[in-house]
Amino acid sequence: MKHEEIIDTLNNLIEISNDGKEGFIACAENADIGSTELKNLLIERSRGCQSAAEELSKFVLDLAGTPATGTTASGALHRGWLNVKTAIAGKTDQAVLEECERGEDVAKMVYQRALAKDLPESIRTVVEKQYQGLLRNHDMIKKLRDEARQEHT
């Protein structure tokens, strides 16, 4: 795999991690005002996404590239949709967690595409570790969403 392809792949992962960071912050801001535990969890997940982006940025710099600093257009639209949805449906934990899960689904796809490529072993190891963390996050968000759904039925 060429350096440029590796850098592009890493920058896609950085952007999706930045989306995650911003998305979890938006979800924390939109969570039910009484959900301190959920807000704290979402803020912690935001920090994890930021840490992942920083870790990947080091690889880009090592490859003499310029790390991505922004988010994706689709991520911005998703955060906008979250604000609209919670304005209409109310700032319920269920609505917020459904949007968090949707964001995590997109991140899973981006990571799966990256892992399907012929990445150098040192980079693949980190990307795989981050992917496994993403899967744990997704499962946790899904579990919390399911619990929130049960509370509203």
Secondary structure, 3 states (H helix, E strand, C coil): CCHHHHHHHHHHHHHHHHHHHHHHHHHHHHCCCCCHHHHHHHHHHHHHHHHHHHHHHHHHHHCCCCCCCCCCHHHHHHHHHHHHHHHHHCCCHHHHHHHHHHHHHHHHHHHHHHHCCCCCHHHHHHHHHHHHHHHHHHHHHHHHHHHHHHHCC
